[in-house]
Amino acid sequence: RAVAVGGQALSLAIVLGFTLTAGLIALSQPLLDVMGTGVTGPDANAYAKSFLLIRAFAAPAVLSISAATGILRGYLDTKTPLYVLAAANLVNFGLDVILILGADLG
């Protein structure tokens, strides 16, 4: 039963993640207008829209990781999420160094 519920949680996280991504892409400018980026100038609005769209594509992964962490906690395994989080942070740091300093994308 627990495996079935875990599978449902992951499936729901993926579906909701892609739905959220589609919604953020479709409604990016109206959402930014509500947040007030239109009054800060076109440059700020362009940066905010770019950031929102990049973050929107991360939604399925973020929700899936959250669901997987919950599933593992349900199995009383709290070490694996810690290891995954540590590895993800190391990869993030490495890519930051390579892309920001090495490829001059920062």
CNS distance restraints for C-alpha pairs under 8 A (distance, minus, plus):
assign (resid   1 and name CA) (resid   5 and name CA) 6.33 0.50 0.50
assign (resid   2 and name CA) (resid   6 and name CA) 6.03 0.50 0.50
assign (resid   3 and name CA) (resid   7 and name CA) 6.12 0.50 0.50
assign (resid   4 and name CA) (resid   8 and name CA) 6.20 0.50 0.50
assign (resid   5 and name CA) (resid   9 and name CA) 6.13 0.50 0.50
assign (resid   6 and name CA) (resid  10 and name CA) 6.27 0.50 0.50
assign (resid   6 and name CA) (resid  68 and name CA) 7.87 0.50 0.50
assign (resid   6 and name CA) (resid  71 and name CA) 5.87 0.50 0.50
assign (resid   7 and name CA) (resid  11 and name CA) 6.08 0.50 0.50
assign (resid   8 and name CA) (resid  12 and name CA) 5.97 0.50 0.50
assign (resid   9 and name CA) (resid  13 and name CA) 6.07 0.50 0.50
assign (resid   9 and name CA) (resid  67 and name CA) 6.16 0.50 0.50
assign (resid  10 and name CA) (resid  14 and name CA) 6.21 0.50 0.50
assign (resid  10 and name CA) (resid  64 and name CA) 5.92 0.50 0.50
assign (resid  10 and name CA) (resid  67 and name CA) 5.84 0.50 0.50
assign (resid  10 and name CA) (resid  68 and name CA) 6.79 0.50 0.50
assign (resid  11 and name CA) (resid  15 and name CA) 6.20 0.50 0.50
assign (resid  12 and name CA) (resid  16 and name CA) 5.93 0.50 0.50
assign (resid  13 and name CA) (resid  17 and name CA) 5.86 0.50 0.50
assign (resid  13 and name CA) (resid  60 and name CA) 6.88 0.50 0.50
assign (resid  13 and name CA) (resid  63 and name CA) 5.25 0.50 0.50
assign (resid  13 and name CA) (resid  64 and name CA) 5.29 0.50 0.50
assign (resid  13 and name CA) (resid  67 and name CA) 6.58 0.50 0.50
assign (resid  14 and name CA) (resid  18 and name CA) 6.25 0.50 0.50
assign (resid  14 and name CA) (resid  60 and name CA) 5.30 0.50 0.50
assign (resid  14 and name CA) (resid  61 and name CA) 7.67 0.50 0.50
assign (resid  14 and name CA) (resid  63 and name CA) 6.89 0.50 0.50
assign (resid  14 and name CA) (resid  64 and name CA) 6.02 0.50 0.50
assign (resid  15 and name CA) (resid  19 and name CA) 6.12 0.50 0.50
assign (resid  15 and name CA) (resid  60 and name CA) 7.66 0.50 0.50
assign (resid  16 and name CA) (resid  20 and name CA) 5.94 0.50 0.50
assign (resid  16 and name CA) (resid  60 and name CA) 7.25 0.50 0.50
assign (resid  16 and name CA) (resid  63 and name CA) 7.86 0.50 0.50
assign (resid  17 and name CA) (resid  21 and name CA) 6.12 0.50 0.50
assign (resid  17 and name CA) (resid  59 and name CA) 4.94 0.50 0.50
assign (resid  17 and name CA) (resid  60 and name CA) 3.76 0.50 0.50
assign (resid  17 and name CA) (resid  61 and name CA) 7.38 0.50 0.50
assign (resid  17 and name CA) (resid  62 and name CA) 7.85 0.50 0.50
assign (resid  17 and name CA) (resid  63 and name CA) 6.13 0.50 0.50
assign (resid  17 and name CA) (resid  64 and name CA) 7.84 0.50 0.50
assign (resid  18 and name CA) (resid  22 and name CA) 6.17 0.50 0.50
assign (resid  18 and name CA) (resid  59 and name CA) 7.06 0.50 0.50
assign (resid  18 and name CA) (resid  60 and name CA) 5.66 0.50 0.50
assign (resid  19 and name CA) (resid  23 and name CA) 6.13 0.50 0.50
assign (resid  20 and name CA) (resid  24 and name CA) 6.02 0.50 0.50
assign (resid  20 and name CA) (resid  56 and name CA) 7.29 0.50 0.50
assign (resid  20 and name CA) (resid  59 and name CA) 6.82 0.50 0.50
assign (resid  21 and name CA) (resid  25 and name CA) 6.15 0.50 0.50
assign (resid  21 and name CA) (resid  56 and name CA) 4.86 0.50 0.50
assign (resid  21 and name CA) (resid  57 and name CA) 5.81 0.50 0.50
assign (resid  21 and name CA) (resid  58 and name CA) 7.93 0.50 0.50
assign (resid  21 and name CA) (resid  59 and name CA) 6.20 0.50 0.50
assign (resid  21 and name CA) (resid  60 and name CA) 7.54 0.50 0.50
assign (resid  22 and name CA) (resid  26 and name CA) 6.06 0.50 0.50
assign (resid  23 and name CA) (resid  27 and name CA) 5.87 0.50 0.50
assign (resid  23 and name CA) (resid  28 and name CA) 7.91 0.50 0.50
assign (resid  24 and name CA) (resid  28 and name CA) 5.22 0.50 0.50
assign (resid  24 and name CA) (resid  52 and name CA) 7.65 0.50 0.50
assign (resid  24 and name CA) (resid  53 and name CA) 7.21 0.50 0.50
assign (resid  24 and name CA) (resid  56 and name CA) 6.12 0.50 0.50
assign (resid  25 and name CA) (resid  53 and name CA) 6.26 0.50 0.50
assign (resid  25 and name CA) (resid  56 and name CA) 7.05 0.50 0.50
assign (resid  27 and name CA) (resid  31 and name CA) 6.05 0.50 0.50
assign (resid  28 and name CA) (resid  32 and name CA) 6.16 0.50 0.50
assign (resid  28 and name CA) (resid  49 and name CA) 6.69 0.50 0.50
assign (resid  28 and name CA) (resid  52 and name CA) 7.18 0.50 0.50
assign (resid  28 and name CA) (resid  53 and name CA) 7.46 0.50 0.50
assign (resid  29 and name CA) (resid  33 and name CA) 6.08 0.50 0.50
assign (resid  29 and name CA) (resid  49 and name CA) 7.08 0.50 0.50
assign (resid  30 and name CA) (resid  34 and name CA) 6.32 0.50 0.50
assign (resid  31 and name CA) (resid  35 and name CA) 6.38 0.50 0.50
assign (resid  32 and name CA) (resid  36 and name CA) 6.29 0.50 0.50
assign (resid  32 and name CA) (resid  37 and name CA) 5.67 0.50 0.50
assign (resid  32 and name CA) (resid  38 and name CA) 7.31 0.50 0.50
assign (resid  32 and name CA) (resid  45 and name CA) 7.46 0.50 0.50
assign (resid  32 and name CA) (resid  48 and name CA) 7.47 0.50 0.50
assign (resid  32 and name CA) (resid  49 and name CA) 7.22 0.50 0.50
assign (resid  33 and name CA) (resid  37 and name CA) 5.75 0.50 0.50
assign (resid  33 and name CA) (resid  38 and name CA) 5.59 0.50 0.50
assign (resid  36 and name CA) (resid  40 and name CA) 7.17 0.50 0.50
assign (resid  37 and name CA) (resid  41 and name CA) 7.02 0.50 0.50
assign (resid  37 and name CA) (resid  44 and name CA) 6.54 0.50 0.50
assign (resid  37 and name CA) (resid  45 and name CA) 5.11 0.50 0.50
assign (resid  37 and name CA) (resid  48 and name CA) 7.37 0.50 0.50
assign (resid  38 and name CA) (resid  42 and name CA) 6.85 0.50 0.50
assign (resid  38 and name CA) (resid  45 and name CA) 6.00 0.50 0.50
assign (resid  40 and name CA) (resid  44 and name CA) 6.03 0.50 0.50
assign (resid  40 and name CA) (resid  45 and name CA) 7.06 0.50 0.50
assign (resid  41 and name CA) (resid  45 and name CA) 6.28 0.50 0.50
assign (resid  42 and name CA) (resid  46 and name CA) 6.05 0.50 0.50
assign (resid  43 and name CA) (resid  47 and name CA) 6.28 0.50 0.50
assign (resid  44 and name CA) (resid  48 and name CA) 6.05 0.50 0.50
assign (resid  45 and name CA) (resid  49 and name CA) 6.03 0.50 0.50
assign (resid  46 and name CA) (resid  50 and name CA) 6.14 0.50 0.50
assign (resid  47 and name CA) (resid  51 and name CA) 6.14 0.50 0.50
assign (resid  48 and name CA) (resid  52 and name CA) 6.05 0.50 0.50
assign (resid  49 and name CA) (resid  53 and name CA) 6.13 0.50 0.50
assign (resid  50 and name CA) (resid  54 and name CA) 6.26 0.50 0.50
assign (resid  51 and name CA) (resid  55 and name CA) 6.16 0.50 0.50
assign (resid  52 and name CA) (resid  56 and name CA) 5.96 0.50 0.50
assign (resid  53 and name CA) (resid  57 and name CA) 6.61 0.50 0.50
assign (resid  54 and name CA) (resid  58 and name CA) 7.03 0.50 0.50
assign (resid  55 and name CA) (resid  59 and name CA) 6.85 0.50 0.50
assign (resid  58 and name CA) (resid  62 and name CA) 6.14 0.50 0.50
assign (resid  59 and name CA) (resid  63 and name CA) 6.10 0.50 0.50
assign (resid  60 and name CA) (resid  64 and name CA) 6.00 0.50 0.50
assign (resid  61 and name CA) (resid  65 and name CA) 6.05 0.50 0.50
assign (resid  62 and name CA) (resid  66 and name CA) 6.23 0.50 0.50
assign (resid  63 and name CA) (resid  67 and name CA) 6.17 0.50 0.50
assign (resid  64 and name CA) (resid  68 and name CA) 6.04 0.50 0.50
assign (resid  65 and name CA) (resid  69 and name CA) 6.02 0.50 0.50
assign (resid  66 and name CA) (resid  70 and name CA) 6.27 0.50 0.50
assign (resid  67 and name CA) (resid  71 and name CA) 6.21 0.50 0.50
assign (resid  68 and name CA) (resid  72 and name CA) 6.19 0.50 0.50
assign (resid  69 and name CA) (resid  73 and name CA) 6.14 0.50 0.50
assign (resid  69 and name CA) (resid  81 and name CA) 5.78 0.50 0.50
assign (resid  70 and name CA) (resid  74 and name CA) 6.14 0.50 0.50
assign (resid  71 and name CA) (resid  75 and name CA) 6.53 0.50 0.50
assign (resid  72 and name CA) (resid  76 and name CA) 6.39 0.50 0.50
assign (resid  72 and name CA) (resid  77 and name CA) 5.20 0.50 0.50
assign (resid  72 and name CA) (resid  78 and name CA) 6.68 0.50 0.50
assign (resid  72 and name CA) (resid  80 and name CA) 7.60 0.50 0.50
assign (resid  72 and name CA) (resid  81 and name CA) 7.36 0.50 0.50
assign (resid  73 and name CA) (resid  77 and name CA) 5.22 0.50 0.50
assign (resid  73 and name CA) (resid  78 and name CA) 5.56 0.50 0.50
assign (resid  77 and name CA) (resid  81 and name CA) 7.84 0.50 0.50
assign (resid  78 and name CA) (resid  82 and name CA) 6.69 0.50 0.50
assign (resid  79 and name CA) (resid  83 and name CA) 6.29 0.50 0.50
assign (resid  80 and name CA) (resid  84 and name CA) 6.17 0.50 0.50
assign (resid  81 and name CA) (resid  85 and name CA) 6.00 0.50 0.50
assign (resid  82 and name CA) (resid  86 and name CA) 6.12 0.50 0.50
assign (resid  83 and name CA) (resid  87 and name CA) 6.10 0.50 0.50
assign (resid  84 and name CA) (resid  88 and name CA) 6.06 0.50 0.50
assign (resid  85 and name CA) (resid  89 and name CA) 6.17 0.50 0.50
assign (resid  86 and name CA) (resid  90 and name CA) 6.28 0.50 0.50
assign (resid  87 and name CA) (resid  91 and name CA) 6.21 0.50 0.50
assign (resid  88 and name CA) (resid  92 and name CA) 6.04 0.50 0.50
assign (resid  89 and name CA) (resid  93 and name CA) 6.05 0.50 0.50
assign (resid  90 and name CA) (resid  94 and name CA) 6.12 0.50 0.50
assign (resid  91 and name CA) (resid  95 and name CA) 6.08 0.50 0.50
assign (resid  92 and name CA) (resid  96 and name CA) 6.01 0.50 0.50
assign (resid  93 and name CA) (resid  97 and name CA) 6.29 0.50 0.50
assign (resid  94 and name CA) (resid  98 and name CA) 6.24 0.50 0.50
assign (resid  95 and name CA) (resid  99 and name CA) 5.76 0.50 0.50
assign (resid  95 and name CA) (resid 100 and name CA) 7.99 0.50 0.50
assign (resid  96 and name CA) (resid 100 and name CA) 5.51 0.50 0.50
assign (resid  96 and name CA) (resid 101 and name CA) 7.60 0.50 0.50
assign (resid  97 and name CA) (resid 101 and name CA) 5.37 0.50 0.50
assign (resid  97 and name CA) (resid 102 and name CA) 6.65 0.50 0.50
assign (resid  98 and name CA) (resid 102 and name CA) 4.64 0.50 0.50
assign (resid  98 and name CA) (resid 103 and name CA) 6.31 0.50 0.50
assign (resid  99 and name CA) (resid 103 and name CA) 4.78 0.50 0.50
assign (resid  99 and name CA) (resid 104 and name CA) 6.32 0.50 0.50
assign (resid  99 and name CA) (resid 105 and name CA) 5.63 0.50 0.50
assign (resid  99 and name CA) (resid 106 and name CA) 7.19 0.50 0.50
assign (resid 100 and name CA) (resid 104 and name CA) 5.00 0.50 0.50
assign (resid 100 and name CA) (resid 105 and name CA) 4.82 0.50 0.50
assign (resid 100 and name CA) (resid 106 and name CA) 4.39 0.50 0.50
assign (resid 101 and name CA) (resid 105 and name CA) 7.35 0.50 0.50
assign (resid 101 and name CA) (resid 106 and name CA) 7.16 0.50 0.50
